[in-house]
Amino acid sequence: MVASGVPGRLRPVPAALLRLELAAAVVAVLAGLPLLSARPAGRAAPAGAGAVDIVWRAAAATLFAVHTIRFAIYLRPDQGRRRPRPDVGPTVAGLVPPDGQHQAAPGYAR
């Protein structure tokens, strides 16, 4: 969503939450990678694995919390997106003329 430019269409708080969610997801993935290495059951965890586990858990919890907050914002009507500018009418890629004069298709009366 961030790469496709969605934050530019959102209000400041939802846009910041989207970026925070992306950052938390990146940290959670990167912190979780060392935890994937399989070790025998009787072997102790390497030094520093406890700190990595704490970072991973904190990032995952932040990710879920921010995602839940963003969903709560989006589920309320008209809360996430910016309001349309008054100078921009309902023209969609030039399909509707800005002066509002629509032409009827041939054979159809207006």
Wavefront OBJ file of the C-alpha trace (Angstrom):
o trace
v 0.000 0.000 0.000
v 2.819 2.377 0.806
v 4.585 1.637 -2.484
v 1.420 2.323 -4.477
v 0.986 5.809 -2.969
v -1.943 5.172 -0.635
v -0.546 7.384 2.184
v -0.907 10.405 -0.100
v -4.661 9.829 -0.298
v -5.090 9.408 3.451
v -5.420 11.902 6.256
v -2.255 12.502 8.302
v -2.994 10.123 11.213
v -4.033 7.098 9.096
v -1.069 7.746 6.778
v 1.325 7.814 9.747
v -0.244 4.635 11.141
v 0.202 2.908 7.787
v 3.888 3.829 7.736
v 4.280 2.739 11.370
v 2.640 -0.578 10.528
v 5.102 -1.094 7.686
v 8.048 -0.308 9.960
v 6.780 -2.662 12.678
v 6.299 -5.431 10.110
v 9.842 -5.010 8.773
v 11.307 -5.088 12.296
v 9.211 -8.145 13.211
v 10.360 -10.041 10.127
v 14.018 -9.114 10.527
v 14.018 -9.887 14.262
v 12.225 -13.178 13.664
v 14.682 -14.514 11.101
v 17.325 -15.649 13.662
v 14.611 -17.373 15.665
v 13.874 -19.660 12.718
v 17.167 -21.472 12.985
v 16.431 -24.917 14.349
v 18.493 -26.144 17.272
v 18.314 -29.420 19.155
v 15.905 -29.488 22.092
v 18.635 -30.083 24.687
v 20.817 -27.229 23.485
v 20.652 -23.803 25.130
v 19.757 -20.714 23.152
v 22.742 -18.692 21.940
v 23.677 -15.539 23.825
v 21.540 -12.602 22.792
v 18.603 -14.746 21.664
v 16.554 -13.433 24.586
v 16.957 -9.853 23.389
v 16.028 -10.813 19.828
v 12.948 -12.609 21.122
v 11.893 -9.528 23.090
v 12.323 -7.268 20.034
v 10.402 -9.733 17.864
v 7.515 -9.974 20.338
v 7.350 -6.190 20.795
v 7.372 -5.593 17.034
v 4.679 -8.225 16.452
v 2.498 -6.770 19.213
v 2.958 -3.254 17.780
v 2.079 -4.532 14.329
v -1.186 -6.082 15.504
v -2.104 -3.051 17.630
v -1.485 -0.547 14.822
v -3.343 -2.739 12.332
v -6.343 -2.917 14.669
v -6.351 0.856 15.154
v -6.178 1.424 11.385
v -9.095 -0.965 10.838
v -11.135 0.858 13.472
v -10.501 4.133 11.633
v -11.370 2.691 8.230
v -14.574 1.038 9.442
v -15.990 4.391 10.519
v -17.566 6.229 7.599
v -15.423 8.934 5.990
v -12.574 8.760 8.500
v -9.552 7.452 6.621
v -9.492 9.272 3.320
v -8.957 12.947 2.715
v -11.993 14.979 1.819
v -12.231 15.802 -1.894
v -11.193 19.291 -2.865
v -14.124 21.531 -3.798
v -12.444 22.653 -7.033
v -12.290 19.072 -8.322
v -15.587 17.801 -9.636
v -16.730 14.282 -10.446
v -14.488 13.995 -13.462
v -12.967 10.557 -13.587
v -9.962 10.588 -15.889
v -11.782 12.964 -18.213
v -14.824 10.704 -18.685
v -17.260 13.296 -17.379
v -16.824 16.754 -18.886
v -16.120 19.401 -16.222
v -18.939 21.626 -17.492
v -21.466 18.871 -16.751
v -22.715 18.659 -20.342
v -23.114 14.963 -21.023
v -23.748 13.822 -24.542
v -26.369 11.162 -25.071
v -25.383 8.093 -27.020
v -26.672 8.022 -30.618
v -30.250 6.796 -30.759
v -31.007 7.660 -27.133
v -32.938 10.722 -26.071
v -31.865 12.746 -23.113
l 1 2 3 4 5 6 7 8 9 10 11 12 13 14 15 16 17 18 19 20 21 22 23 24 25 26 27 28 29 30 31 32 33 34 35 36 37 38 39 40 41 42 43 44 45 46 47 48 49 50 51 52 53 54 55 56 57 58 59 60 61 62 63 64 65 66 67 68 69 70 71 72 73 74 75 76 77 78 79 80 81 82 83 84 85 86 87 88 89 90 91 92 93 94 95 96 97 98 99 100 101 102 103 104 105 106 107 108 109 110
